[in-house]
Amino acid sequence: MLSALASTNWDVVLSCPNIQLGFDSFYSLLLTLYNDIYPLQHVTVTSRDPAHITPSIKAMLRRRNKLLRRGRDEQAGALGLEIGRAISRFNSGRLRNADLRAKAKDVWATVRDITGAKSAAVPPPGVDSEALNAHFAASSTDTSYQAPLLKSSCTMPPAWPSERTVFHCLDNLRITAAGPDMLPSWLLKLAAPFISAPIAHLFRLSISTSSVPSQWLLSTIVPIPKSAQPTGCSDYRPISLTPILSRVLEKLLVRRFIYPSLLSPCPPSILSVDNQFAFRPSGSTTAALIAILKHISDLLESSPYVHLIALDFSKAFDTVRHATLFEKLAQFPLPDCIFNWLVRFFSGRSHQTKFLDSTSSPCIISASVIQGSAVGPAAFIANASDLFPSTTGNVLVKYADDVFLIVPSSLTSTIPTELAHISSWATSNNLRLNPTKTHELLVSPQGPPP
């Protein structure tokens, strides 16, 4: 593979002034090399195989058996270690996706399923890739969609990123699932010394023209059951996969432009991320808990008790309205070319769903901050930057799509107004409060409040 990459001529990519033609040429060259050197193999996985026997693991098992039959025990042993690590990664991923906050018996049911003590759940009737894709697309559809406006500027975009920056990102890629462009992370990492120059050129061309290639506008959804026995499409959680190269450029943009703009001074009465404790360099779960405890402690010095109301938005990341999102982003000090790039990145998107052995046809979506993308979390911060309490003296603390309303006892009568205000804000942003996940806690320094 390395010799083939070293002899590949990338001039057709480096000299291309058109972003789409440049990416088409790049993907054609790299995928041709990938398919020629690592041809596609057909592996049959039956219902009798354990859940952790994926097609790639089964192919490695077959190769190990061939090596053993040929007496190449040392190579077979090394491959056996890699098979063990692959199985461990697969099972770890299943445990991460399981709801560990559920009852102990449900957690152990997941463990038994992984160890093979329990057969995998059978999909309910009527649930297939097309049905799931239509269900997920319905959540990410804005019936009042309005296309965000672009900015006009005479400012020249920066000649960035450099080849060295791109090489550093590719060389430090972690193992992650490939997106719909089918370029795996290990290939991009292996080829980093040879493809950094053409990729850096394409990245600069994408930024300077505020254009996004069509390969980056499609996401692949892998549904994960929320329960051991799902009964319908709503019992599946969408896990979105986007192209790795798209995520690389997004992370670079977030670190270089978006995070600094979110933390720069803005009109405080209009936008603020100071009370947001997720998806930002200085935020964390610990910081959010400390902030909530401090606000409650300060209010308890002058109040006999304090209301702590936990609110949650249903499918918040999948339903964000693009028009209101970019109205807020336009007020942050982002370079115009970056703002326009983000508009193009969120426009004209679609997703497909891969379920069992089939992949659905793509569905167009008109909302969401694109789960699985690197820019989505930062975009959600900007979207929630204009959510403030409507009454002076009340406090809002935000952690991703969770909102905590803190109200002193002297302002108890304002709680209905505050809830109506938050609900109205959610409606204007195409979001919806989830009443089943709304809870109230009364905090008092001495026993239960009166």
N, C-alpha and C positions, 0 to 999 in steps of 0.2 A: 504493500500500500504506500509506504513512504517513497519508494523509488518512482511509483506512478505519479504521486503528487509532485515530486521534484521535477519531473519531465513535462508536467502539464503547463501549457501556455495560457496565462490568464489575461492576455492583452485585450481579448474581446470584451472582457468585463471592465478592465481599467480604462479603456478608451471609450466606453459607452456613455453618452450624455443623457440617455433616457433611463429613468429609474426602473421602470417595469421591464424593459428589454435587458437591462443590466442584471436584474435579479433572475430573469428567465434564463439568461446565459449561465449565470453562476450555478443555479440549481441543476441545470442540465448537465454541466461539466461534472459537478461533484457527485450527483446521483448516479451518473453513468459509471464513474469510477467505483462507487460504492457497490452498485449492482453487479459489475463485472468481476470485482475481486471477492466480494461476499455475496454470491448468488442466493436468491431466495430459495429456502428449503420448505418442503411441505411436511408437516408433522401432524399426526392425528392424536388428539387428546380425547379420550372417551370418558363417559360418566363414571367408570370404575376407577379412574385415576384420582388420587387425592387432589384437594383444591390447590395445593401449592405446586403441583406439577403443571407449570405453564409450558407453552410450546418451546420457548427458548431453553428451559431447564430440561425438557424431554430430549431436545436435540443434543444437549451436552451429555446427557446420560447415554444416548446411543453412541456418541463419539468416544466416551470413556470405555464403553463395552468393547468397541472395536480395538482401542488401544490395548486393553487387557488381553484380547484374543491374539494380538500380535506380539505379546510379551513386552510391551513398552510400559512397564509398571510405574516407572518414575513419572512419566507424562500423565498417565492415568491417575496417579495419586494427586498430582498438582491440580488436574481438572476436577477431581473429587472435592478438593478443598474449595474451589470456586463454586461448585454446585451447592455445597453447604452454605456458603456465604449468600448465594442467590436466594436460597430457600429462606434463610434468616431474614433477608431484606423484605421478601414477600410477606412473611408472617408478621414482621414488625409493622409493615404498612397496613395490614388488616387490623392490627390492634390499635394503631393510631386512628384509623377511621371509625373504630368502634366507639360508642358513647360510654366512656369509662365512668361517667357520672351516674349511670343507670344503676339499677339494683344489682347486688352482688351476684345473684343467680344469672342475670343477663350477661354479665361480664364473663362468668365461668362458662356460659353457653357458647360464647365466642371462642374461648380457649378450647373447649371440647371440639368445636367445629374445625379449628386450625389443626388440632392434633389428630383429627380423623375419627374422633369418637362419635361424631354426629354428622349425618349426611348434609350436604349443602341444600339450602332452600330452593324449591322449584318455583320459577317465575309464575305469578298468577295468570290466569287466562286473559288474553287481550293485551298483555304487556309485552311489547317488542320494541325494537329500536325506533321505528317510526312513531309509535304512540308516545314513547318517552320523549322523543325529540320535539314533537308537537306540544307536549305538556310543558317542557322547559321553555320553549319559545313563547308560549302564551304568557309566562311570567315576565319575560323580557320584552314585552310589546307595549309601547306607549300609544294609546288610542288618540292622544292629543299631540302627537309628535310634531315638533317644529325644528327644522334644520338649524343648527347653530351658525351664527354669522362668522365669517373670517375677518381677520384684521388686514389692513393695507399698510405697508411699511416700505420705506426706502433704505432701511438699515441693512447692511450686508450681514448675513449670518456668519457665525464663527467657523473657521476652518478646523473643525473638530468632529469626531475624535481622531487621534493619531493612530498610526499602525501599532505603535508600542502599547497604547491603551487597550486596543482591541485584542492584541496578543495576550496581554496580561489577563483579560477577562476570559478568553477562551482557554488559556492554559490552567486557569483555576476553576473551571467548570466542575460542579459537583454532579454526581450521578443523578439524573432526572429523566423523566419520561419524555420521549420525543413527541412533538406536536404533529399536526396533519401534514407538514412538509416532509416527514419521515427521515429527518436528519437526526441521528442519535447523538447524545452528549459525548460519548466516548470518541466518536468519529471527529467531531469538531475539535475536541481537545487534542487528539492525535495529529490532526491536520493543521493545527494552529500556526506553526512556523511558515506554512505554505499559503494559507488562505487569509491571513491577517491583512495583507495589503489590499486584495480585492474587496474584502468585507469592509475595511475602513473606508475605501473609496465609495462603496455603496451606501454606507451609513452617512457620510458627508453629503452625498448627493440627495439622500432622502431628507436630511435636515434642511439643506439649502433650498430645495424645491417644495418643502412641506408636503411630501408625497409618501404614501405607504404602499408597498407592493401588495398585489392581490393575494399572494401566498400568506400574508400575515393577517388577513381579514377573516380567516376561517378558524374556528376552534373545534376541538373534538371533546365531547363530553363522555365521561365514563361513569355510569350510574352506580352508586353504592347503596345497598339496602340500609334503611334506618332501623329496621327490626328484623328479627330472625325469620319471620313469616310475612313478607310484604303482601298486601292485598290489592294494591293499585299503583298507578304511576306516582301518586303523591307520597308513597312510602319509600321513594328513592331520592337520594341526595346527589345533585350533579357535581362531579369533579371535572373541572374544565382544563384541557391541555392546549396550550398555544405554542407556536414555533419557538424553539430555543433561541434562535438568532433575534427574533423580535423581543424576547425577554432580555437579552443582553443589551440591546440598544435602549430599551425602556429603563433598565436599571441605571444606565449611564445618564440618561436624561433626568431621572428622578434625583440622583445624587448631585448632578452639576447645576440643574436649573430649578426643579420643582421644590425640593426641600428648602433651599435657601430663600425662594420667593415666599413660601408659606411662613417662614420664620422671620421675614423682614417686616418692618413697620407697615401696617395697613390702617385704613380708617377704623379705629377701635369700635365705633358705634355700628359698623356695618359687618365687618368680618373679623374673626379671631379664631385661632387654633390653640389658644392657651389652655382651654379647658378640655382638650382632646388628648387622651393618653394612649392612643394606639396608632400604629403605622407612622411613627415619627422617631427620630434618633433619640430624643430625650424622654420618650414615653415608655411606660411598661405597666404591667398589671400591678406591681408593687407601688409604683408612683401613683397610680389611680387610687389604690386603697389608702395610701397615706393622705392624699388630697381629700378624700371623702371623710376620713377620720378627723382631719384637721378642721374642716368646715363644720362638722357636727360638734366637735369639742368647743370651737369658738362660739357657736350659737347656744350651746348649753350653759355658757357663762351668764347669759341674760334670759334664757328661756327654760321653763321646767321640763320640756320635752321637745323633740324634733322629729318631723316626718321624713323618712327616707323611702322614696318611691322608685322602684326599678321598672324601667320601660324597655320594650324591645320592638323593633320594626321587623315585620314579616318579609323575608327574602329581600332585604334591603339592597344588597349588592346587585341583585338581578333586575331591579326595577327603577333605578335612579334615572330621572329625566335629564336628557342631554341638554336641553335648552336652558334650564335653570342652572345646571352644573357649569356650563360655559359662561353664563352671565356672571357667576362668581369668580371663575378662573380669570376672566377678563380684567378683574380689578386687582389681581396680584401682579407684581412686576416681572412678568415672564416676557422674554423676547418674543416678538411677533411671530417669527418663524417656528418657534417651539409651540406657541399657542395654536397656530394653524396646523402644525403636525398632529397635535392632540385631537383637533377637530376631525381631521381626516382619519386618524386611527380609530375613533369611535363611530365613524359614519360608514354605512354600507356593510355592516358586519353580518355574519351568519355563523351558525354552528350545526354540527352533525353529531349524532349520538351513536357510540359503539357499544352494543349490548350483546353478550354471548358471542355468536359467530357472525353477526351481521352489523353493517353500518348503514345508518339512515341516509336519506338524501338531505342536503343542507336546507335549513330554515332561516329566513332573514329575521333579524331582531332589530329593535329600534330603541332599546333602553339598556340599562345596566352599566357597570363600570368594568365589565369583562372579568369574570372570575378566572383565575389562573394567570392573569397578566401581571406584570411588575408595576405598571402605572396605576392599576385599579385602586389599591389601598390609598395612595396619595390623592387620587381624584376624589375618593369618598371623604377624606379629611376636608378638602376644599368645599365639597357639597354641603357638609354639616357646619361650615364655618359661620353661618349666619343664624344659627339656632341659639337664642339666648332666653333666659327667663323673662316673662312679661312684667313681673313685679319686682321692684327693688327690694333686696333683702333675701330673696330666694336664690338658690344656687343650682346650676346645672353642671354635672360632670359627665363627660362623654368618653366611652371606650368602644371604638369601632361603631357598631350599630346598636350598642346598648347605651341608654341614657338614664342617669340617676338624678332625680329631682329631690333637693333638700330644702325643706320648708320649716321654719321655726313655728312654735305653737302660736305666737302672736299673729301669724299670717295664715292660719289654718283655713280661713274662709276663702283664700285665693287659690286653693288647690284646684277646684273645678275650672277656674279661668286658665290656670297654667296648663292643665290637661287639654283643654279646648285649643289653646294656643299651639301646643306641640302637635296636636292632631291636624290643625289647619296647616301648619308648616309641612307636615308629612304629605298631606294631600297635594299641596302645590309642587312638591318634588316627586310626585308619583309613588310615594311610600305609604305604608299603612301600619298603624300600631297593632300589635298582637295582644289582645286582652287576656289571653290565657297565660301569657308570660309576664303580666303586670302584677307586681306584689308591693305591699306597703309594710314598712317596719317602723314602729315607734320606739325611739331611743330616749331613755331617761336615765339620769345619773343614779337615782335611788328607786329601784323597784319599778313596777308598771306605772305608766302615767295615769293621771286621774281621768 
